[in-house]
Amino acid sequence: MPIYVVLMSWTDQGVRADRDTVGRREHADALAKKYGARIAHAYWTMGHYDIVSVIEAPDDESITAMMLEVTAEANVRTETLRAFAHDQMQAIVQRTG
């Protein structure tokens, strides 16, 4: 299953509701399930991003739909990166000849 790294920054609304962040993560687990995805890891971070998640999803369309639903709640802005595991990257490099 493809892997995605999702970088999240709280919006002003998300900061005002910071006490709800753990509950929002639990809601995100249910949302992931709706799209056939799984949040493998989620970390609250210091620095430019407030949350970093590693999500496994069946395809680009599923993760995109999930992130549209997450951002519609207006608590976070997201940046989604497609990630490749060691074996996947090795296969990609081998294709280059």
Backbone hydrogen bonds, N-H to C=O, Kabsch-Sander energy under -0.5 kcal/mol:
donor,donor_aa,acceptor,acceptor_aa,energy
3,I,83,A,-0.8
4,Y,55,I,-2.8
5,V,81,L,-2.8
6,V,4,Y,-0.6
6,V,53,S,-2.8
7,L,5,V,-0.6
7,L,79,E,-3.1
8,M,51,I,-3.0
9,S,77,R,-2.3
11,T,75,N,-2.3
15,V,11,T,-2.2
16,R,12,D,-2.1
17,A,13,Q,-1.3
18,D,15,V,-1.6
20,D,17,A,-2.2
21,T,18,D,-1.7
24,R,20,D,-2.5
25,R,21,T,-1.7
26,E,22,V,-1.9
27,H,23,G,-2.2
28,A,24,R,-2.2
29,D,25,R,-1.8
30,A,26,E,-1.4
31,L,27,H,-2.3
32,A,28,A,-2.8
33,K,29,D,-2.0
34,K,30,A,-1.8
35,Y,31,L,-1.2
35,Y,32,A,-0.7
36,G,33,K,-1.7
37,A,32,A,-3.1
38,R,56,E,-2.5
40,A,38,R,-1.0
40,A,54,V,-1.8
41,H,54,V,-1.7
43,Y,52,V,-2.5
45,T,50,D,-2.5
50,D,8,M,-2.4
51,I,8,M,-1.8
52,V,43,Y,-2.5
53,S,6,V,-2.5
54,V,41,H,-2.7
55,I,4,Y,-3.1
55,I,53,S,-0.5
56,E,38,R,-3.0
57,A,2,P,-1.9
57,A,55,I,-0.5
63,I,59,D,-1.8
64,T,60,D,-2.2
65,A,61,E,-2.4
66,M,62,S,-2.3
67,M,63,I,-2.6
68,L,64,T,-2.3
69,E,65,A,-2.0
70,V,66,M,-2.4
71,T,67,M,-2.7
72,A,68,L,-1.4
73,E,69,E,-0.6
73,E,70,V,-1.1
74,A,71,T,-1.8
77,R,9,S,-2.6
79,E,7,L,-1.9
81,L,5,V,-2.9
83,A,3,I,-2.8
89,M,85,A,-2.7
90,Q,86,H,-2.4
91,A,87,D,-2.0
92,I,88,Q,-2.0
93,V,89,M,-2.7
94,Q,90,Q,-2.2
95,R,91,A,-1.3
96,T,92,I,-0.6
96,T,93,V,-1.3
97,G,94,Q,-1.2
